[in-house]
Structure formats: C-alpha cells, structure tokens
Amino acid sequence: MASRENLQLIEGEDYYWESGLMVFTARFHLRRGYCCKNDCRHCPYKNAAATTQADVNDVKAREANDGS
C-alpha cells in the first residue's frame, strides 16, 4: 500500500477530469491498495473477484520498471 506522501498522481493514468471533478482510475485505486467505501466509479474492489493480488502485483511491477 502506497503512503499518501509517496503517491504521486499522473494525469491520464491515475485520474482524469470530468465536468470539473477529478475521477480516479482503477490504476490509482490499485496503487492505493484499499477501498475507501465511497462508491468510486472505477473502484476495482467493488467486486472482490475482479481484483486479485496478481492485479496489484502487475501495477507495482510496472511502476518499478517505470522508475515511479
């Protein structure tokens, strides 16, 4: 789980703007590592079967390769 201090957001990958509101992507939620229970549009944790440890590991591996 990424700490708030270490989580640098990338527009277009972690969030986008819609009608003046910031919308977080599934990538952001996976990087954060938990559900905030706010019924986010792209929350991968809504359906526990859809989010596996492999999904989390994939995001972390891509970040490590990108130097993020």
Buried (B, 14 or more C-beta within 10 A) or exposed (E): EBEEEEBEEEEEEBBEEEEEEEEBBBBBBBBBBEBEEEEBEBBBBEEEEEBEEEBBEEBBEEEEEEEB
